[in-house]
């Protein structure tokens, strides 16, 4: 398993849940860790805010810090009107952050390393922006694709580019998170495989030679911890930017 960097992303079916036609819906390891993330987040917020003391505990401080961090992000990118979407953005940020951190624990599963998960989150953001923009502004929402002050001769080209950019948002939004988590975990697994391979092939000399790959693993683990947070933050802030387009579609 240590020598195969792809094995860690394998979906394992635990038991069937339902059948739709010839398609079986099963409870998998991906679903298990998503449920675990929801339980951890819920417990963290409930316990952290249960006793609202004037001198907060460490858990209460962490809960309040996470709230203020996301609230500040929403206000700075989508304005005060964007705070109506705070629960949505906060949920996305905490969920992605938690599953990313869970994936750093050995022998666990990284949910965001699968494009189907990140695409589902990105499409949810895309549809929220689209439906809210149409609900609030009607057809004026399409002013988003018509920048002001553009010469009429190149306007069709600019509109085409704007529409293409808008439609491609779920792709870039999902692939960025998926690719970063996938690449990072493959790199960690490859360096871990080097240590085992050198130790089994060369004995004591191999284990001594494995010090360098082990040092790289420590450095990469620290880097992956930072990436796990940054990718959750980038996903959240891009969500806020897209929501701002739905709130203020005019350029």
TIBA-817874 format. One record per residue (C-alpha): x, y, z. Coordinates in steps of 0.001 Angstrom, whole numbers, padded with zeros to 6 digits, always signed. Layout:
N
XYZ ...
# end
This chain:
251
+000000+000000+000000 +002851+002373+000840 +004425+001794-002586 +001232+002582-004473 +000436+006320-004305 -002943+005851-005999 -004288+003202-003621 -005099+005823-000970 -007790+007332-003232 -009687+004082-003806 -013409+004192-003008 -014412+001293-000759 -018062+000259-000528 -019159-000792+002959 -022805-001685+002443 -025598-000915-000062 -028091+001798+000806 -030529+001756-002093 -030999+000712-005712 -032204+003012-008479 -032782+000877-011547 -029531-000983-012182 -027528+001500-010139 -026557+000636-006577 -026087+003441-004054 -023640+002336-001372 -022223+003781+001825 -018517+004266+001133 -015372+005363+002923 -015857+008785+001323 -019325+009066+002863 -017963+007859+006205 -015367+010619+006416 -017847+013240+005258 -020171+012170+008089 -017210+012270+010470 -016411+015821+009343 -019990+016934+009970 -019946+015384+013451 -016589+016988+014301 -017705+020430+013099 -021015+020185+014955 -019344+019059+018176 -016694+021773+017870 -019236+024580+017445 -021792+023283+019959 -019287+022558+022713 -017249+025675+021942 -020262+027975+022275 -022112+026106+025038 -020576+028171+027851 -020251+031756+026662 -017929+033072+029340 -016406+036546+029451 -012977+034934+029545 -013324+032382+026758 -011805+028939+026864 -009480+027789+024113 -012299+025964+022364 -014606+028973+022594 -011836+031213+021267 -011277+028874+018337 -015005+028798+017540 -015288+032586+017732 -012125+033011+015661 -013463+030774+012896 -016725+032730+012884 -015003+036108+012721 -012531+034931+010091 -015249+033862+007671 -017459+036868+008513 -014586+039244+007751 -013940+037430+004479 -017588+037731+003439 -017819+041435+004360 -014579+042349+002594 -015495+040619-000681 -019301+040704-000897 -020124+043671+001342 -022598+043812+004196 -025343+042462+001928 -023283+039363+001434 -023718+038434+005101 -027043+036835+004220 -024900+034107+002644 -022649+033797+005690 -024114+030417+006816 -023535+029028+003328 -019932+030245+003066 -019143+029283+006672 -020463+025758+006066 -018365+025365+002915 -015218+026665+004608 -015527+024531+007740 -016444+021387+005797 -013565+021681+003321 -011103+022635+006057 -012114+019685+008232 -012034+017027+005501 -008676+018410+004325 -007209+018106+007821 -008708+014644+008309 -007015+013547+005100 -003610+014418+006589 -004005+011730+009257 -002364+008428+008182 -004728+005667+007016 -007648+008061+006583 -009295+009230+003359 -009084+012621+001649 -012597+013451+000464 -011542+016503-001539 -009096+014419-003599 -012084+013241-005664 -013338+015552-008392 -016942+014408-007901 -016966+015950-004404 -015307+019233-005316 -017440+019499-008474 -020620+019017-006428 -019572+021846-004105 -018602+024114-007019 -021845+023444-008904 -023814+024223-005742 -022053+027611-005571 -022625+028217-009288 -026363+027449-009115 -026746+029564-005969 -025170+032532-007746 -027234+032008-010891 -030608+031518-009211 -030128+034302-006674 -028936+036704-009359 -031981+035976-011519 -034317+036067-008511 -033064+039447-007293 -032312+041248-010555 -034300+039364-013181 -032896+039773-016685 -030740+042670-015436 -028506+039982-013972 -027135+039463-017474 -025558+042928-017243 -022791+040902-015647 -021761+039873-019156 -021909+043385-020645 -019124+045586-019243 -019788+049304-019376 -017778+051484-021740 -016820+048713-024167 -016814+049806-027844 -019724+048327-029782 -017410+046728-032348 -015776+044392-029849 -018802+044025-027545 -019887+040624-028986 -016397+039229-028379 -016288+040608-024838 -019747+039183-024065 -018673+035792-025400 -015557+035848-023213 -017572+036912-020145 -020157+034149-020678 -017431+031565-021241 -015657+032736-018088 -018871+032543-016077 -019794+029059-017313 -016282+027743-016681 -016284+028862-013041 -017406+025482-011644 -014555+023804-013531 -011793+026042-012210 -013432+026219-008767 -013520+022431-008393 -010304+021457-010195 -008176+023860-008132 -009153+022178-004864 -009126+018640-006267 -005751+018956-008026 -003948+020493-005053 -005131+017855-002618 -004500+014991-005056 -000997+016123-005986 +000046+016776-002400 -001030+013386-001127 +000559+011567-004055 +003855+013345-003342 +003724+012368+000336 +002997+008750-000567 +005834+008633-003103 +008420+009839-000583 +007089+007397+002015 +007457+004649-000576 +011101+005637-001114 +011864+005055+002572 +010249+001607+002619 +011827+000617-000692 +015322+001665+000372 +014981-000024+003745 +013756-003331+002317 +016300-003391-000522 +019433-002137+001210 +018922-002956+004875 +020530-000702+007467 +022275+001384+004808 +018939+001916+003096 +017274+003077+006293 +020113+005556+006835 +019680+006742+003248 +015976+007157+003962 +016694+010068+006301 +016541+012521+003417 +013149+011305+002118 +011886+011303+005710 +012990+014918+006105 +011159+015741+002893 +008017+014089+004275 +008179+016278+007394 +008565+019396+005255 +005826+018299+002847 +003479+017493+005728 +003918+021022+007071 +003346+022377+003567 +000261+020193+003078 -001159+021443+006368 -000808+024987+005064 -002266+023987+001691 -005231+022291+003410 -006104+025592+005072 -005338+027769+002051 -007471+025674-000293 -010453+025931+002063 -009886+029693+002264 -009485+030081-001517 -012674+028105-002139 -014538+030293+000367 -013230+033614-000918 -013952+032683-004548 -017467+031773-003439 -017800+035246-001903 -016528+036889-005103 -019026+034943-007194 -021838+035793-004776 -020879+039441-005046 -021561+039195-008788 -025070+037965-007974 -025614+040814-005516 -024047+043509-007660 -024104+042285-011287 -023182+045666-012804 -019547+046292-013723 
# end
